[in-house]
């Protein structure tokens, strides 16, 4: 089976701004304010959408610990 690369659409700036404001510019898990990433609560691979309700701010460490789990 050949390798198939998927291209994910970027998160719209309006959604990023709303998530950043809602989460206070900090990791929702540990409270860190650096190395932040936008994380899909329900991963796209599990049917999650790129919506404000399905995104959260996580620091890189917390996001890596989450992996692909719901």
PyMOL Python script that loads the backbone (N, CA, C, O; Angstrom):
from pymol import cmd

cmd.read_pdbstr("""\
ATOM      1  N   UNK A   1       0.858  -1.180   0.000  1.00  0.00           N
ATOM      2  CA  UNK A   1       0.000   0.000   0.000  1.00  0.00           C
ATOM      3  C   UNK A   1       0.904   1.243   0.000  1.00  0.00           C
ATOM      4  O   UNK A   1       1.733   1.388   0.898  1.00  0.00           O
ATOM      5  N   UNK A   2       0.765   2.124  -0.967  1.00  0.00           N
ATOM      6  CA  UNK A   2       1.620   3.307  -1.022  1.00  0.00           C
ATOM      7  C   UNK A   2       1.291   4.273   0.112  1.00  0.00           C
ATOM      8  O   UNK A   2       0.165   4.347   0.603  1.00  0.00           O
ATOM      9  N   UNK A   3       2.327   5.007   0.501  1.00  0.00           N
ATOM     10  CA  UNK A   3       2.171   6.017   1.547  1.00  0.00           C
ATOM     11  C   UNK A   3       1.299   7.144   1.020  1.00  0.00           C
ATOM     12  O   UNK A   3       1.539   7.674  -0.064  1.00  0.00           O
ATOM     13  N   UNK A   4       0.294   7.501   1.788  1.00  0.00           N
ATOM     14  CA  UNK A   4      -0.611   8.571   1.383  1.00  0.00           C
ATOM     15  C   UNK A   4      -0.501   9.711   2.386  1.00  0.00           C
ATOM     16  O   UNK A   4      -0.828   9.549   3.562  1.00  0.00           O
ATOM     17  N   UNK A   5      -0.046  10.848   1.919  1.00  0.00           N
ATOM     18  CA  UNK A   5       0.110  12.004   2.796  1.00  0.00           C
ATOM     19  C   UNK A   5      -1.158  12.846   2.746  1.00  0.00           C
ATOM     20  O   UNK A   5      -1.671  13.158   1.672  1.00  0.00           O
ATOM     21  N   UNK A   6      -1.648  13.205   3.913  1.00  0.00           N
ATOM     22  CA  UNK A   6      -2.816  14.071   3.972  1.00  0.00           C
ATOM     23  C   UNK A   6      -2.371  15.467   4.363  1.00  0.00           C
ATOM     24  O   UNK A   6      -1.441  15.642   5.151  1.00  0.00           O
ATOM     25  N   UNK A   7      -3.034  16.437   3.813  1.00  0.00           N
ATOM     26  CA  UNK A   7      -2.726  17.822   4.127  1.00  0.00           C
ATOM     27  C   UNK A   7      -3.859  18.371   4.969  1.00  0.00           C
ATOM     28  O   UNK A   7      -5.016  18.391   4.547  1.00  0.00           O
ATOM     29  N   UNK A   8      -3.511  18.815   6.158  1.00  0.00           N
ATOM     30  CA  UNK A   8      -4.497  19.368   7.064  1.00  0.00           C
ATOM     31  C   UNK A   8      -4.607  20.863   6.807  1.00  0.00           C
ATOM     32  O   UNK A   8      -3.599  21.553   6.653  1.00  0.00           O
ATOM     33  N   UNK A   9      -5.835  21.353   6.762  1.00  0.00           N
ATOM     34  CA  UNK A   9      -6.045  22.784   6.574  1.00  0.00           C
ATOM     35  C   UNK A   9      -5.616  23.525   7.833  1.00  0.00           C
ATOM     36  O   UNK A   9      -5.809  23.025   8.941  1.00  0.00           O
ATOM     37  N   UNK A  10      -5.038  24.710   7.675  1.00  0.00           N
ATOM     38  CA  UNK A  10      -4.658  25.481   8.865  1.00  0.00           C
ATOM     39  C   UNK A  10      -5.895  25.913   9.650  1.00  0.00           C
ATOM     40  O   UNK A  10      -6.978  26.089   9.091  1.00  0.00           O
ATOM     41  N   UNK A  11      -5.707  26.076  10.950  1.00  0.00           N
ATOM     42  CA  UNK A  11      -6.795  26.550  11.809  1.00  0.00           C
ATOM     43  C   UNK A  11      -7.022  28.025  11.492  1.00  0.00           C
ATOM     44  O   UNK A  11      -6.073  28.808  11.520  1.00  0.00           O
ATOM     45  N   UNK A  12      -8.249  28.417  11.193  1.00  0.00           N
ATOM     46  CA  UNK A  12      -8.523  29.829  10.895  1.00  0.00           C
ATOM     47  C   UNK A  12      -8.138  30.743  12.061  1.00  0.00           C
ATOM     48  O   UNK A  12      -8.318  30.390  13.226  1.00  0.00           O
ATOM     49  N   UNK A  13      -7.609  31.915  11.732  1.00  0.00           N
ATOM     50  CA  UNK A  13      -7.153  32.867  12.749  1.00  0.00           C
ATOM     51  C   UNK A  13      -8.259  33.248  13.727  1.00  0.00           C
ATOM     52  O   UNK A  13      -7.990  33.420  14.916  1.00  0.00           O
ATOM     53  N   UNK A  14      -9.496  33.383  13.252  1.00  0.00           N
ATOM     54  CA  UNK A  14     -10.608  33.756  14.142  1.00  0.00           C
ATOM     55  C   UNK A  14     -10.824  32.685  15.211  1.00  0.00           C
ATOM     56  O   UNK A  14     -11.103  33.007  16.366  1.00  0.00           O
ATOM     57  N   UNK A  15     -10.699  31.424  14.832  1.00  0.00           N
ATOM     58  CA  UNK A  15     -10.860  30.328  15.793  1.00  0.00           C
ATOM     59  C   UNK A  15      -9.683  30.316  16.760  1.00  0.00           C
ATOM     60  O   UNK A  15      -9.876  30.153  17.965  1.00  0.00           O
ATOM     61  N   UNK A  16      -8.465  30.485  16.247  1.00  0.00           N
ATOM     62  CA  UNK A  16      -7.289  30.544  17.119  1.00  0.00           C
ATOM     63  C   UNK A  16      -7.426  31.652  18.157  1.00  0.00           C
ATOM     64  O   UNK A  16      -7.148  31.445  19.338  1.00  0.00           O
ATOM     65  N   UNK A  17      -7.852  32.819  17.709  1.00  0.00           N
ATOM     66  CA  UNK A  17      -8.003  33.957  18.623  1.00  0.00           C
ATOM     67  C   UNK A  17      -9.017  33.662  19.717  1.00  0.00           C
ATOM     68  O   UNK A  17      -8.789  33.987  20.882  1.00  0.00           O
ATOM     69  N   UNK A  18     -10.129  33.052  19.349  1.00  0.00           N
ATOM     70  CA  UNK A  18     -11.170  32.737  20.333  1.00  0.00           C
ATOM     71  C   UNK A  18     -10.684  31.692  21.339  1.00  0.00           C
ATOM     72  O   UNK A  18     -10.926  31.833  22.538  1.00  0.00           O
ATOM     73  N   UNK A  19     -10.008  30.656  20.868  1.00  0.00           N
ATOM     74  CA  UNK A  19      -9.485  29.619  21.767  1.00  0.00           C
ATOM     75  C   UNK A  19      -8.435  30.224  22.699  1.00  0.00           C
ATOM     76  O   UNK A  19      -8.431  29.936  23.895  1.00  0.00           O
ATOM     77  N   UNK A  20      -7.548  31.059  22.160  1.00  0.00           N
ATOM     78  CA  UNK A  20      -6.509  31.711  22.966  1.00  0.00           C
ATOM     79  C   UNK A  20      -7.151  32.560  24.066  1.00  0.00           C
ATOM     80  O   UNK A  20      -6.731  32.513  25.222  1.00  0.00           O
ATOM     81  N   UNK A  21      -8.171  33.333  23.693  1.00  0.00           N
ATOM     82  CA  UNK A  21      -8.854  34.188  24.668  1.00  0.00           C
ATOM     83  C   UNK A  21      -9.545  33.335  25.730  1.00  0.00           C
ATOM     84  O   UNK A  21      -9.396  33.577  26.927  1.00  0.00           O
ATOM     85  N   UNK A  22     -10.293  32.346  25.284  1.00  0.00           N
ATOM     86  CA  UNK A  22     -11.032  31.480  26.205  1.00  0.00           C
ATOM     87  C   UNK A  22     -10.109  30.772  27.195  1.00  0.00           C
ATOM     88  O   UNK A  22     -10.419  30.675  28.382  1.00  0.00           O
ATOM     89  N   UNK A  23      -8.963  30.275  26.695  1.00  0.00           N
ATOM     90  CA  UNK A  23      -8.044  29.510  27.538  1.00  0.00           C
ATOM     91  C   UNK A  23      -7.033  30.390  28.268  1.00  0.00           C
ATOM     92  O   UNK A  23      -6.173  29.881  28.986  1.00  0.00           O
ATOM     93  N   UNK A  24      -7.132  31.697  28.089  1.00  0.00           N
ATOM     94  CA  UNK A  24      -6.278  32.628  28.824  1.00  0.00           C
ATOM     95  C   UNK A  24      -4.817  32.595  28.428  1.00  0.00           C
ATOM     96  O   UNK A  24      -3.957  33.012  29.204  1.00  0.00           O
ATOM     97  N   UNK A  25      -4.521  32.105  27.230  1.00  0.00           N
ATOM     98  CA  UNK A  25      -3.133  32.071  26.765  1.00  0.00           C
ATOM     99  C   UNK A  25      -2.252  31.128  27.567  1.00  0.00           C
ATOM    100  O   UNK A  25      -1.041  31.329  27.657  1.00  0.00           O
ATOM    101  N   UNK A  26      -2.866  30.083  28.157  1.00  0.00           N
ATOM    102  CA  UNK A  26      -2.118  29.123  28.972  1.00  0.00           C
ATOM    103  C   UNK A  26      -2.590  27.705  28.678  1.00  0.00           C
ATOM    104  O   UNK A  26      -3.713  27.485  28.225  1.00  0.00           O
ATOM    105  N   UNK A  27      -1.710  26.755  28.945  1.00  0.00           N
ATOM    106  CA  UNK A  27      -2.045  25.339  28.809  1.00  0.00           C
ATOM    107  C   UNK A  27      -3.196  25.012  29.756  1.00  0.00           C
ATOM    108  O   UNK A  27      -3.126  25.301  30.951  1.00  0.00           O
ATOM    109  N   UNK A  28      -4.246  24.412  29.223  1.00  0.00           N
ATOM    110  CA  UNK A  28      -5.404  24.093  30.062  1.00  0.00           C
ATOM    111  C   UNK A  28      -5.124  22.930  31.016  1.00  0.00           C
ATOM    112  O   UNK A  28      -5.879  22.719  31.965  1.00  0.00           O
ATOM    113  N   UNK A  29      -4.064  22.184  30.781  1.00  0.00           N
ATOM    114  CA  UNK A  29      -3.744  21.047  31.646  1.00  0.00           C
ATOM    115  C   UNK A  29      -2.805  21.433  32.788  1.00  0.00           C
ATOM    116  O   UNK A  29      -3.068  21.089  33.941  1.00  0.00           O
ATOM    117  N   UNK A  30      -1.712  22.144  32.485  1.00  0.00           N
ATOM    118  CA  UNK A  30      -0.717  22.430  33.531  1.00  0.00           C
ATOM    119  C   UNK A  30      -0.542  23.917  33.822  1.00  0.00           C
ATOM    120  O   UNK A  30       0.115  24.276  34.799  1.00  0.00           O
ATOM    121  N   UNK A  31      -1.118  24.789  32.994  1.00  0.00           N
ATOM    122  CA  UNK A  31      -1.026  26.227  33.223  1.00  0.00           C
ATOM    123  C   UNK A  31       0.199  26.908  32.638  1.00  0.00           C
ATOM    124  O   UNK A  31       0.394  28.106  32.841  1.00  0.00           O
ATOM    125  N   UNK A  32       1.033  26.160  31.912  1.00  0.00           N
ATOM    126  CA  UNK A  32       2.227  26.760  31.307  1.00  0.00           C
ATOM    127  C   UNK A  32       1.824  27.827  30.293  1.00  0.00           C
ATOM    128  O   UNK A  32       0.770  27.744  29.663  1.00  0.00           O
ATOM    129  N   UNK A  33       2.689  28.828  30.151  1.00  0.00           N
ATOM    130  CA  UNK A  33       2.415  29.904  29.208  1.00  0.00           C
ATOM    131  C   UNK A  33       3.379  29.954  28.041  1.00  0.00           C
ATOM    132  O   UNK A  33       3.400  30.934  27.296  1.00  0.00           O
ATOM    133  N   UNK A  34       4.181  28.906  27.870  1.00  0.00           N
ATOM    134  CA  UNK A  34       5.160  28.864  26.776  1.00  0.00           C
ATOM    135  C   UNK A  34       5.005  27.564  25.987  1.00  0.00           C
ATOM    136  O   UNK A  34       4.429  26.590  26.472  1.00  0.00           O
ATOM    137  N   UNK A  35       5.527  27.570  24.769  1.00  0.00           N
ATOM    138  CA  UNK A  35       5.488  26.400  23.884  1.00  0.00           C
ATOM    139  C   UNK A  35       4.069  25.866  23.705  1.00  0.00           C
ATOM    140  O   UNK A  35       3.836  24.658  23.747  1.00  0.00           O
ATOM    141  N   UNK A  36       3.129  26.782  23.505  1.00  0.00           N
ATOM    142  CA  UNK A  36       1.721  26.399  23.396  1.00  0.00           C
ATOM    143  C   UNK A  36       1.365  25.937  21.988  1.00  0.00           C
ATOM    144  O   UNK A  36       1.902  26.429  20.996  1.00  0.00           O
ATOM    145  N   UNK A  37       0.449  24.981  21.932  1.00  0.00           N
ATOM    146  CA  UNK A  37      -0.031  24.427  20.673  1.00  0.00           C
ATOM    147  C   UNK A  37      -1.547  24.319  20.729  1.00  0.00           C
ATOM    148  O   UNK A  37      -2.128  24.135  21.798  1.00  0.00           O
ATOM    149  N   UNK A  38      -2.174  24.435  19.581  1.00  0.00           N
ATOM    150  CA  UNK A  38      -3.616  24.233  19.494  1.00  0.00           C
ATOM    151  C   UNK A  38      -3.849  22.736  19.317  1.00  0.00           C
ATOM    152  O   UNK A  38      -3.342  22.124  18.377  1.00  0.00           O
ATOM    153  N   UNK A  39      -4.621  22.158  20.228  1.00  0.00           N
ATOM    154  CA  UNK A  39      -4.863  20.718  20.248  1.00  0.00           C
ATOM    155  C   UNK A  39      -6.328  20.423  19.981  1.00  0.00           C
ATOM    156  O   UNK A  39      -7.215  21.075  20.532  1.00  0.00           O
ATOM    157  N   UNK A  40      -6.571  19.444  19.138  1.00  0.00           N
ATOM    158  CA  UNK A  40      -7.937  18.959  18.917  1.00  0.00           C
ATOM    159  C   UNK A  40      -8.286  18.026  20.076  1.00  0.00           C
ATOM    160  O   UNK A  40      -7.613  17.014  20.274  1.00  0.00           O
ATOM    161  N   UNK A  41      -9.322  18.350  20.837  1.00  0.00           N
ATOM    162  CA  UNK A  41      -9.746  17.529  21.969  1.00  0.00           C
ATOM    163  C   UNK A  41     -10.116  16.136  21.463  1.00  0.00           C
ATOM    164  O   UNK A  41      -9.617  15.135  21.977  1.00  0.00           O
ATOM    165  N   UNK A  42     -10.976  16.072  20.473  1.00  0.00           N
ATOM    166  CA  UNK A  42     -11.231  14.821  19.754  1.00  0.00           C
ATOM    167  C   UNK A  42     -10.380  14.904  18.491  1.00  0.00           C
ATOM    168  O   UNK A  42     -10.639  15.745  17.630  1.00  0.00           O
ATOM    169  N   UNK A  43      -9.371  14.046  18.367  1.00  0.00           N
ATOM    170  CA  UNK A  43      -8.459  14.133  17.228  1.00  0.00           C
ATOM    171  C   UNK A  43      -9.191  14.052  15.885  1.00  0.00           C
ATOM    172  O   UNK A  43     -10.229  13.402  15.763  1.00  0.00           O
ATOM    173  N   UNK A  44      -8.632  14.716  14.900  1.00  0.00           N
ATOM    174  CA  UNK A  44      -9.187  14.652  13.550  1.00  0.00           C
ATOM    175  C   UNK A  44      -9.267  13.194  13.090  1.00  0.00           C
ATOM    176  O   UNK A  44     -10.218  12.801  12.414  1.00  0.00           O
ATOM    177  N   UNK A  45      -8.265  12.399  13.461  1.00  0.00           N
ATOM    178  CA  UNK A  45      -8.248  10.981  13.070  1.00  0.00           C
ATOM    179  C   UNK A  45      -9.401  10.184  13.678  1.00  0.00           C
ATOM    180  O   UNK A  45      -9.720   9.091  13.210  1.00  0.00           O
ATOM    181  N   UNK A  46     -10.021  10.734  14.718  1.00  0.00           N
ATOM    182  CA  UNK A  46     -11.161  10.076  15.369  1.00  0.00           C
ATOM    183  C   UNK A  46     -12.472  10.780  15.034  1.00  0.00           C
ATOM    184  O   UNK A  46     -13.496  10.528  15.669  1.00  0.00           O
ATOM    185  N   UNK A  47     -12.441  11.664  14.033  1.00  0.00           N
ATOM    186  CA  UNK A  47     -13.657  12.340  13.589  1.00  0.00           C
ATOM    187  C   UNK A  47     -13.871  13.724  14.166  1.00  0.00           C
ATOM    188  O   UNK A  47     -14.915  14.335  13.937  1.00  0.00           O
ATOM    189  N   UNK A  48     -12.900  14.230  14.912  1.00  0.00           N
ATOM    190  CA  UNK A  48     -13.021  15.566  15.501  1.00  0.00           C
ATOM    191  C   UNK A  48     -12.945  16.660  14.450  1.00  0.00           C
ATOM    192  O   UNK A  48     -12.340  16.488  13.392  1.00  0.00           O
ATOM    193  N   UNK A  49     -13.570  17.784  14.759  1.00  0.00           N
ATOM    194  CA  UNK A  49     -13.616  18.918  13.830  1.00  0.00           C
ATOM    195  C   UNK A  49     -12.702  20.039  14.318  1.00  0.00           C
ATOM    196  O   UNK A  49     -12.304  20.080  15.482  1.00  0.00           O
ATOM    197  N   UNK A  50     -12.385  20.931  13.410  1.00  0.00           N
ATOM    198  CA  UNK A  50     -11.607  22.117  13.763  1.00  0.00           C
ATOM    199  C   UNK A  50     -12.583  23.230  14.111  1.00  0.00           C
ATOM    200  O   UNK A  50     -12.863  24.117  13.305  1.00  0.00           O
ATOM    201  N   UNK A  51     -13.093  23.156  15.338  1.00  0.00           N
ATOM    202  CA  UNK A  51     -14.040  24.147  15.845  1.00  0.00           C
ATOM    203  C   UNK A  51     -13.540  24.664  17.186  1.00  0.00           C
ATOM    204  O   UNK A  51     -12.700  24.039  17.834  1.00  0.00           O
ATOM    205  N   UNK A  52     -14.065  25.806  17.591  1.00  0.00           N
ATOM    206  CA  UNK A  52     -13.691  26.375  18.885  1.00  0.00           C
ATOM    207  C   UNK A  52     -13.977  25.384  20.007  1.00  0.00           C
ATOM    208  O   UNK A  52     -13.178  25.245  20.933  1.00  0.00           O
ATOM    209  N   UNK A  53     -15.103  24.701  19.929  1.00  0.00           N
ATOM    210  CA  UNK A  53     -15.482  23.754  20.979  1.00  0.00           C
ATOM    211  C   UNK A  53     -14.568  22.534  21.041  1.00  0.00           C
ATOM    212  O   UNK A  53     -14.476  21.892  22.087  1.00  0.00           O
ATOM    213  N   UNK A  54     -13.894  22.204  19.946  1.00  0.00           N
ATOM    214  CA  UNK A  54     -13.043  21.012  19.908  1.00  0.00           C
ATOM    215  C   UNK A  54     -11.558  21.344  19.962  1.00  0.00           C
ATOM    216  O   UNK A  54     -10.726  20.460  19.756  1.00  0.00           O
ATOM    217  N   UNK A  55     -11.212  22.581  20.231  1.00  0.00           N
ATOM    218  CA  UNK A  55      -9.802  22.965  20.330  1.00  0.00           C
ATOM    219  C   UNK A  55      -9.495  23.461  21.728  1.00  0.00           C
ATOM    220  O   UNK A  55     -10.353  24.021  22.411  1.00  0.00           O
ATOM    221  N   UNK A  56      -8.249  23.245  22.144  1.00  0.00           N
ATOM    222  CA  UNK A  56      -7.774  23.747  23.428  1.00  0.00           C
ATOM    223  C   UNK A  56      -6.300  24.073  23.294  1.00  0.00           C
ATOM    224  O   UNK A  56      -5.623  23.580  22.391  1.00  0.00           O
ATOM    225  N   UNK A  57      -5.807  24.906  24.200  1.00  0.00           N
ATOM    226  CA  UNK A  57      -4.382  25.194  24.248  1.00  0.00           C
ATOM    227  C   UNK A  57      -3.709  24.187  25.165  1.00  0.00           C
ATOM    228  O   UNK A  57      -4.125  23.999  26.309  1.00  0.00           O
ATOM    229  N   UNK A  58      -2.673  23.546  24.662  1.00  0.00           N
ATOM    230  CA  UNK A  58      -1.832  22.673  25.466  1.00  0.00           C
ATOM    231  C   UNK A  58      -0.387  23.062  25.219  1.00  0.00           C
ATOM    232  O   UNK A  58      -0.025  23.447  24.107  1.00  0.00           O
ATOM    233  N   UNK A  59       0.447  22.964  26.257  1.00  0.00           N
ATOM    234  CA  UNK A  59       1.875  23.156  26.030  1.00  0.00           C
ATOM    235  C   UNK A  59       2.380  21.928  25.267  1.00  0.00           C
ATOM    236  O   UNK A  59       1.716  20.892  25.227  1.00  0.00           O
ATOM    237  N   UNK A  60       3.535  22.058  24.680  1.00  0.00           N
ATOM    238  CA  UNK A  60       4.075  20.968  23.865  1.00  0.00           C
ATOM    239  C   UNK A  60       4.171  19.675  24.667  1.00  0.00           C
ATOM    240  O   UNK A  60       3.830  18.604  24.166  1.00  0.00           O
ATOM    241  N   UNK A  61       4.637  19.775  25.914  1.00  0.00           N
ATOM    242  CA  UNK A  61       4.807  18.592  26.752  1.00  0.00           C
ATOM    243  C   UNK A  61       3.479  17.882  27.004  1.00  0.00           C
ATOM    244  O   UNK A  61       3.393  16.662  26.863  1.00  0.00           O
ATOM    245  N   UNK A  62       2.449  18.630  27.374  1.00  0.00           N
ATOM    246  CA  UNK A  62       1.132  18.025  27.625  1.00  0.00           C
ATOM    247  C   UNK A  62       0.533  17.468  26.338  1.00  0.00           C
ATOM    248  O   UNK A  62      -0.108  16.417  26.357  1.00  0.00           O
ATOM    249  N   UNK A  63       0.735  18.163  25.226  1.00  0.00           N
ATOM    250  CA  UNK A  63       0.195  17.690  23.954  1.00  0.00           C
ATOM    251  C   UNK A  63       0.882  16.395  23.519  1.00  0.00           C
ATOM    252  O   UNK A  63       0.222  15.482  23.024  1.00  0.00           O
ATOM    253  N   UNK A  64       2.192  16.311  23.701  1.00  0.00           N
ATOM    254  CA  UNK A  64       2.900  15.080  23.342  1.00  0.00           C
ATOM    255  C   UNK A  64       2.457  13.920  24.225  1.00  0.00           C
ATOM    256  O   UNK A  64       2.404  12.778  23.768  1.00  0.00           O
ATOM    257  N   UNK A  65       2.138  14.202  25.481  1.00  0.00           N
ATOM    258  CA  UNK A  65       1.682  13.159  26.392  1.00  0.00           C
ATOM    259  C   UNK A  65       0.301  12.643  26.044  1.00  0.00           C
ATOM    260  O   UNK A  65      -0.045  11.506  26.367  1.00  0.00           O
ATOM    261  N   UNK A  66      -0.481  13.470  25.390  1.00  0.00           N
ATOM    262  CA  UNK A  66      -1.849  13.101  25.031  1.00  0.00           C
ATOM    263  C   UNK A  66      -1.876  12.094  23.887  1.00  0.00           C
ATOM    264  O   UNK A  66      -2.673  11.156  23.905  1.00  0.00           O
ATOM    265  N   UNK A  67      -1.036  12.276  22.921  1.00  0.00           N
ATOM    266  CA  UNK A  67      -0.979  11.471  21.707  1.00  0.00           C
ATOM    267  C   UNK A  67      -2.284  11.520  20.947  1.00  0.00           C
ATOM    268  O   UNK A  67      -2.804  12.599  20.662  1.00  0.00           O
ATOM    269  N   UNK A  68      -2.818  10.348  20.614  1.00  0.00           N
ATOM    270  CA  UNK A  68      -4.021  10.262  19.786  1.00  0.00           C
ATOM    271  C   UNK A  68      -5.203   9.725  20.592  1.00  0.00           C
ATOM    272  O   UNK A  68      -6.127   9.123  20.044  1.00  0.00           O
ATOM    273  N   UNK A  69      -5.151   9.955  21.897  1.00  0.00           N
ATOM    274  CA  UNK A  69      -6.217   9.463  22.767  1.00  0.00           C
ATOM    275  C   UNK A  69      -7.317  10.493  22.888  1.00  0.00           C
ATOM    276  O   UNK A  69      -7.084  11.694  22.745  1.00  0.00           O
ATOM    277  N   UNK A  70      -8.511  10.013  23.153  1.00  0.00           N
ATOM    278  CA  UNK A  70      -9.638  10.921  23.408  1.00  0.00           C
ATOM    279  C   UNK A  70      -9.740  11.092  24.903  1.00  0.00           C
ATOM    280  O   UNK A  70     -10.614  11.814  25.383  1.00  0.00           O
TER     281      UNK A  70
END
""", "prot")
cmd.dss("prot")
cmd.show_as("cartoon", "prot")
cmd.util.cbc("prot")
cmd.orient("prot")
